[in-house]
């Protein structure tokens, strides 16, 4: 075999081997196209589309830690220092429908308090559509009037119940007029302290009639007015609150008054958050409003990072509460709040000073 024949034979052998390997080659699959998260700005900042759906999701929450000295709700609690830490996770969804946005709100809270006291709590869980809301949320007796002042100890003088189950309809005319009607039930089969101090706030087992709340409001320019009433079906009594707000930019202020249908009794809408030691042993009504209660407050923005707040409250049962704080935001979403409260419990001839230093990071 000459050199030319040898070269041709070798080339043919290499081509055959290369062909065999080519036949065995594995071809990689085409990569799936990535679906990037899309911003959903129709419902406010922070929402994004859940990939593959038309539902928008917002994730938020807060981490809070605070030191407490004494107790504005009790004339006998002189504990100092008590340290409390909280984490909260908020999940909100929204989907556009022919009846308006279909929304859900879920808030889960974890608390840790000095002395190994811990608590995990489903704070809110509700569904809303077309003005209707069903599920767990704060009572409309509170939220419709926007609670009380911008202080931590805003409910030393009780201004209504917090989280409970409800079926609510909110109406907004778009011209400043609003209205609400709600049936509410904190617990129809046992005790529940979610709406006041647990030494009195006990629902009757297996009662059949829910409580009721209704209110109207109007806002024009710097002024807003709201009135709301609540009926406690167990105690067969209730309360009415009226509130006026004014916001002039350089400062804001509010004045709110409440009337109890029977000043000799506590009910869910004119109850108490106070410790039992705040009223005489034989007269628990002295821990509540009596016939009436009044609240007032002012907020003054000093600059973009600093705001001063003051709230005063007084009742027919001669309880006086005053709280002031300064809210300092050194950076966005971080708030530092030192607060001082004073409460005078006239019926037991005692008073109390209390303080809080709170650090809160929201996201």
N, C-alpha and C positions, 0 to 999 in steps of 0.2 A: 504494500500500500504506500503510495507516494504521499508527500506532505499535503498536497491539495485535497486528496481524498480524506486524509485524517482530519483536516480542519472542517470539512463539510460534515463528516460524521459526528464530530464533537458538537457542532452547532445544532445539529438535529436533535441530539440527545438532550442538550440544555433546554431547547424549546419544548420538548415533550415533558420534562420535569416541571418547567414553569407553568405549563398548561394545567398539569395535575394540581399544583398548589393553587392556581387561580380558581379552579373549580371548587376547592374546599374553602375559599375565603368567606368570612362572615361580614355581612353588610350591616352597619349600625342603623337602627331605626331613626327616622326623623324626629327631632326633639319636639315635644308638645309646646305650642305657643303659650307663653306666660300671660296670665290675666292680672294686670296690675290693679292695685286698689284704687278705686275711683272716689274722689271727694263728693260728698252729698251735702250741698250747701242750702238745700231747700228748707231744712229744719233748724238751721243755726250752725254755729261753729262746732267743729269736733266730730261731726257725723261722716261716715264713709259707707259705701255700699259693701255689704257682705258679698264676696265673690260668687258669681253664678246666680245671684238673686237680685230682686228690686227692693230689698229691705235695707234700710240704713241703720247703722249701729253707732252708738256713742259710748265710749268707756271712760269713766272718770272716778273720782273719789277723793279721799283725803286721809292724811295721817296727822293725828293731833296728840300732843302731850301737854299736861298742865299740872301745876302745883296748886293745891287749895289749902287755905288757912281758915279754920272755923267754918261755920255753915250759916248762910243767910236765911235758911228755911227752918232753923231750930235755935231756940234760945239757950239750949243746954249742951249742944255739941261744940266742944272747944278743941277738937282735934286739929293738930298742926304739926308737921306738914303731911297732907295726904296727896299722893301722886297718882294721877290717872292718865292712861294712854288708850287711844282709840284708833282703829283703822276702819275705813269705810269704802266699799266698792259699789259703784253705781253703773248699771247697765240700762241704757235707753234704746228702744228701737222705734222706727217709724217707716210706714209704707203708705204710698199714695193710693187712695181708693176713690170711687165715685161719690162717697159720702164724706170725703176729707181724709186727713191723715189717720191711719190706724196706728196707735202708739202703745207701748208698754213701758213701765218703769219698775225696776227692781233695785232695791238698796239693801245690802247686807252689811251688818255692823259687828265688829269684834271689839270688846272692851277688856282691858286689864287694869285692875286696881290693886294698889298696895295691900298686902295681906293675902295674896294669891286668889283674889276674887276675880273671876273671869266670866264673860258672858258673850254668847254668839246669838245674834238676833236678826230675823228677817224684818227689817224696819218698814219697808214699803214693797208692795207687789200689786200692780194694778194695770188695767187695760182701759184705754180711752178711744172714743170714736165719735165724731160729730157732736161734740159737747158733752157726751155721756162719759162717765168714769165709773168703773166697778172694780172692787178689790180693796186692798189695804192702803190707806193714806191718812194724813192728819185730818182731823175733823174740819169740816167746812166752817164751823163756828170760829175756828182759829185762822185757817188759811185764807178764807174770803176777805177777812179784815186785815190780812198781812201781819198777824201775830201782834206783838207790842213793839217796844223800842229796840234799837240796835245795841243791846247789851246782853251779856251772857245770862245773868240772873234776872231775866225779863219777866218771869212768871212767879216771883215770890208772892205777889198778889195774883192768884189764879185767874187766868183769862180764858180757860176752856180746855177741852180734852185734846190729846194728841192722837197717835196712830190708832185706827180702828177700821173695821170693815164697813163699806158703804156702797150705795148706789146713788150717784149724783148726776145732776144735769146743770151745766154752767152755760149761761146765755150771754153773748157779747153782741150788742147791736152795731158795734163799729163806730158809734157816735159819742162814746163816753159812758153809755148806759150799760150796766151789767146786772145779772141776777143769778141766783143759785137756789136750787132746791135739792135736798138730800135726805135719804133714810140711812140711819147709821146704827151699828150694833158692835159694841166692843167685845162682848162675849155672852152668848145666849145660854151657856150651859155651866157657868161657874164663875169664879172670881177672876178679876183682871185689874191690875194696877196701872194700866197704860194711860189712864186719864186722871191720875191724881195720887196722893199719898195712900199707900196700901192699907192703912188702918181704917179707912172709911169707904174706899171705892170698890165695892163688891156688888157685882150684878146678881140678880135673882136667878137661880137655876131654872132653865127651861122656860123662860118667859117668851111670849109669842109676838109681842108688838115691838118693833124697832123704835129707836128715837128718831126725831125729825128736826131738820134745820132748814131755814129759808132766809134769803137775804137779797137786798138790792143795793146798787151803788151807782154813783155818777162822778165822772172826772171831767174837768174843764180847765185848761191852762195849768196853773200852778196848784189848783185846789182839787181835792177829792173827798167825797163823802160816801160812807157805807153804813148800813144798819143790818144786823143779822140777829135772828132769834133761834133758840134751841129748846126742844121739849124732851125731858127725861121721862120715858114711859114707865119706869119702875117707881120712881119717887113721885110721879105725876105732878112735877113742877118743872120750871124752866127758867130761862134768862134771856135778856135782850141786851145787845151791845150796839152802840153807835160810835162812829169814829170819823174825825175830820183830819185830813193831812194837808200840809202846805209845803211846797218845795220851791224856794226862791233862788237856788243855786248856791248863794253864799252860806245858806243854812237851810235845814229842813226841820219841821216840827209836826207833832201830832197831839191830839187830845181825844181820849176815848172814855166813855162812861158805860157802866153796866147796871142793870136792874134785875134783882132776884124776885121771882114771883112769891116766894115765901122766905123771908129773912131769917126765920127760926130753923131752917133746914138747909142741909147741903144737898145739891143735886149735881148731875154730871156737867152742867153748863155754868153753875155757880158753886163750885166746889172748893177744894184746897189742895195745895202741894206741900203744906207745912207739916212739920213733925207734930205728933200728938201733944207734946209738951208746950206747944205754942198757945194752947187754949185751956180753960178750966176743965177739970176732970168730968164735971157734970154738965158741960155745955160745949159740945163739939162745934156748934154753929159759929162760935167765936173765932174759929180758925178760917172761916169763910168770909163772904162779903158782908153779912148782915143783909140789909135791904138793898145796898148799892155799893159800887166801887168806881173809882176813877183813876185813870192813868194819863200821864203826859210826858213828853220828852222832846229833846232837841238834838240835832246832829250838825256839827260844824266841820266841814272839810278845811283843814289848815293849809295843806298843800296836797299834791298828788299822791303823797306817801303817808300822810298823817290825817287822822280824823278823831275829833273828840265827841263823845256821846254822853247824855245825861237822861235818866228816866226817874220819875217820881210817881208814887202810887199811894192811895189811901182808901180805906174802906169804912163803911158804916159801923163795923165791929171794932174800929179804932186800931187797925194795923197800918203802920206807915212803913214804906219801903223806898229807899233811895239807892241808886246805883250809878256810878260813873266809870267810864273807861277811856282809854286811848288806843286806837287801832293803828298800828304801824306796819307798813308794807315795805321792808327794805329792798326787796326785789319782787318781781311779779310772782304771784301765787304763793307767797310766804307771808304770813301775818303773825305779828307778835302783839298780844293784848294783855296789858296789866289792868285789873279791874278791882274796885273797892265797893262794897255794899254795906248799908246800914239798915237794920230792921228794928222797929219798936213794936213790941207785943203788949199793948196796953192792958188787955184782960188778965194777964198774968204778971204784970208789972216788971217785965224784963225786956232787955234789948240785946242786940248782937251786931258786932262788926265782923266782916268776912272779906277775904281777898282771894284773887285768882291771878295766876300768871300763865297764859296760854301761848303755845307755839303751834301753828297749824300750816301744813303744806297741802294745798289743793291741786288737783290735776284733772 
